[in-house]
C-alpha cells in the first residue's frame, strides 16, 4: 500500500472542485494553483513533520482564503479521495510507528 503523492493531490483537487461545483462555486485557476501548492507543500514533507491532514489543508483554504463557511469531510471528496485519505493515514501511522 504505497501513497503516490502527486496522484493523491490530483484526486483531492478533483474532489474539491467537484464539491464546490455542487454548491455553485468555481475556483479560478489562481485559486486552484494556490490550493494545489498548499497541498504539495504539506504532503511532500516527511510524515514526521506533516502537521495537517489533507482535509484540514483544504478546509483551511476554503474558510480562510476563500471565506466560504464549509467544512468538508473525507466523504465529500468522493470515493477515490476518501480511499486515498485512508491510505495516507495508514501510511503515516505505519511510518510513525516504525520511528
C-alpha positions in Angstrom: 0.0 0.0 0.0 2.0 2.9 -1.3 1.0 6.5 -1.5 1.6 8.4 -4.7 1.6 12.0 -3.5 1.1 13.6 -6.9 -1.9 11.2 -7.7 -3.2 11.8 -4.2 -3.2 15.6 -4.7 -4.8 15.3 -8.1 -7.6 13.2 -6.7 -8.1 15.7 -3.8 -8.2 18.6 -6.2 -10.8 16.8 -8.4 -12.9 16.0 -5.4 -12.7 19.6 -4.0 -13.6 21.1 -7.4 -16.5 18.7 -7.8 -17.8 19.5 -4.4 -17.5 23.3 -4.9 -19.4 23.0 -8.3 -22.2 21.3 -6.4 -22.6 24.4 -4.3 -22.2 26.7 -7.3 -18.7 27.8 -6.6 -16.0 27.7 -9.2 -12.3 28.1 -8.4 -10.2 30.4 -10.5 -7.0 28.9 -12.0 -5.1 31.0 -9.5 -7.1 29.6 -6.6 -6.6 26.1 -7.9 -2.9 26.7 -8.0 -2.8 28.1 -4.5 -4.7 25.1 -3.1 -2.5 22.6 -5.0 0.6 24.4 -3.8 -0.6 24.2 -0.2 -1.3 20.5 -0.5 2.0 19.9 -2.1 3.9 21.9 0.4 2.5 19.9 3.3 2.1 16.4 1.8 5.5 16.3 0.2 7.1 16.7 3.7 8.2 13.6 5.6 5.4 12.2 7.6 7.1 13.1 10.9 6.9 16.8 10.1 3.5 17.0 8.5 1.2 18.9 10.8 -2.1 19.0 9.0 -4.3 16.3 7.4 -5.3 16.7 3.8 -8.8 17.6 4.9 -7.5 20.3 7.3 -5.4 21.9 4.5 -8.4 22.1 2.2 -10.8 23.3 4.8 -8.3 26.0 5.9 -8.0 27.2 2.3 -11.8 27.2 1.8 -12.6 29.0 5.0 -9.6 31.4 5.5 -8.6 32.1 1.9 -11.9 32.0 0.2 -14.1 32.9 3.2 -16.5 30.1 2.5 -18.2 28.7 5.5 -18.0 25.0 4.7 -16.3 22.1 6.4 -15.6 19.1 4.1 -15.2 15.6 5.4 -13.3 12.8 3.5 -16.6 11.6 2.1 -17.2 15.0 0.5 -14.3 14.5 -1.9 -15.7 11.3 -3.4 -14.9 7.6 -3.0 -11.4 7.7 -4.6 -10.3 10.6 -2.5 -11.7 9.1 0.7 -9.8 5.8 -0.1 -6.6 7.8 -0.7 -7.1 9.7 2.6 -7.4 6.3 4.4 -4.2 5.1 2.6 -2.4 8.3 3.6 -3.5 7.9 7.3 -2.4 4.2 7.4 0.9 5.1 5.7 1.6 7.9 8.1 0.7 5.7 11.1 2.9 2.9 9.9 5.8 5.3 9.3 5.5 6.9 12.7 5.1 3.5 14.4 8.5 2.5 13.0 10.2 5.6 14.4 
